[in-house]
């Protein structure tokens, strides 16, 4: 995975976006992943919400993320 992330950095990606709910079952793994990105100096946008891995959060994330694709 480190090689893929390095390649993405080298290709000058325009947007790397992460969203997660605080009680999400993947929260700890996400926290470790963000620590890896930070240690590599990889820039990303991050959104943290209440609620777990639920549709309501996905709707919030989509409403924030999709407009960024067209900037």
SVG drawing of the C-alpha trace seen along z (x, -y; Angstrom):
<svg xmlns="http://www.w3.org/2000/svg" viewBox="-30 -25 37 27">
<polyline fill="none" stroke="black" stroke-width="0.4" points="0.0,0.0 2.9,-2.4 4.0,-2.1 0.5,-3.0 0.3,-6.0 3.7,-7.2 2.7,-6.8 -0.4,-8.9 1.7,-11.6 4.2,-11.5 1.3,-11.9 0.2,-15.1 -3.3,-14.0 -5.8,-16.8 -8.1,-15.5 -7.8,-12.8 -10.9,-12.9 -11.7,-10.9 -15.0,-10.9 -15.9,-8.8 -18.4,-8.7 -16.9,-8.8 -18.7,-5.5 -18.0,-3.8 -16.6,-0.3 -13.7,-1.3 -12.8,-4.4 -9.6,-2.9 -8.4,-1.6 -9.1,-5.0 -7.2,-6.7 -4.2,-4.5 -4.5,-5.2 -4.5,-8.9 -1.4,-8.6 0.3,-6.8 -0.7,-9.6 0.5,-12.2 3.9,-10.5 4.2,-10.5 3.3,-14.1 0.3,-13.2 -2.3,-16.0 -6.0,-15.0 -9.4,-16.5 -11.0,-14.9 -14.5,-15.0 -15.6,-13.4 -19.3,-13.2 -21.5,-11.7 -23.2,-8.4 -21.6,-5.2 -21.5,-3.5 -25.0,-4.7 -26.7,-6.1 -27.3,-9.5 -23.6,-10.0 -23.1,-8.9 -25.5,-11.6 -23.6,-14.2 -20.3,-13.0 -21.6,-13.0 -23.0,-16.5 -19.5,-17.7 -17.4,-15.6 -19.1,-15.8 -18.8,-19.6 -15.1,-19.3 -14.8,-17.1 -15.8,-20.1 -13.5,-22.8"/>
</svg>
